[in-house]
Amino acid sequence: MDLFSRALGALLKTVGELTDDDFARPTGCEGWLVRDLVCHLVIDAQDVLITLVTPTADAVTHDSVTYWKVSGSPSDDPLSALIVRLAAAYGEPWMLKHHVDDVGQAALRAAELADPTLKVSTQDMVLCTSGFLGAYVWEWTLHHLDLVMHLPDAAGPPAEALARCREMLEQIAGAFPASWSDADVLLVGTGRRAPTEAERAELGDLAIPFVLG
């Protein structure tokens, strides 16, 4: 749960330091500008708040890794086009900055106050609160990498969040070369960056990408 707070806190800090011009730059999410990705983060934070107040007495069915559905290619999300329109509706970047910080800080407070053993329900799944928040370490960290992909001066995700997400991916996909950085494992493993010829050879029979959504 502490890692959830560190990952989200770092992401909110990076968003807060963006310039107005940065909001029109591309991201690691195909078809999304920075403003679109930040708008998506608003919805993510709202999802955290909603789920943390949706307790259930049902048995746990998923954990922080099995929460994610795995495929070999991105799925068509009907909300993607809506997010682009919502982001454009903000007009000025400061409005979007304010909103994501507002709900993001609320999600941080809610996570800090949450009972880690409480069972919550979301998307027809039941998780312990700690498992749900652990799943979101992946969401914050991968989207942090997306955010800074074309912003070389922006701060990236915390090292401990990258390491945890590598562990999660390797639980699903198998081991990546030990010499690879955590960031490269995540970028190549999820198809955000194409491997070089040398990297492809090191991967052997490991089929990439692994899309978690």
Buried (B, 14 or more C-beta within 10 A) or exposed (E): BEBBBBBBBBBBEBBEEBEEEBBEBBBBBEEBBBBBBBBBBBBBBBBBBEBBEEBBEEEEEBBBBBBBEEEEEBEEEEEBEEBBEBBEEBEEBEEBBEBBBEBBBBBBEBBEEBEEEBBBBBEEBBBBBBBBBBBBBBBBBBBBBBBBBBBEEBBBBBEBBBBBBBEBBEEEBBEBBEEBEBBBBBBBBBBBBEBEEEBEEBBEEBEBBBBBE
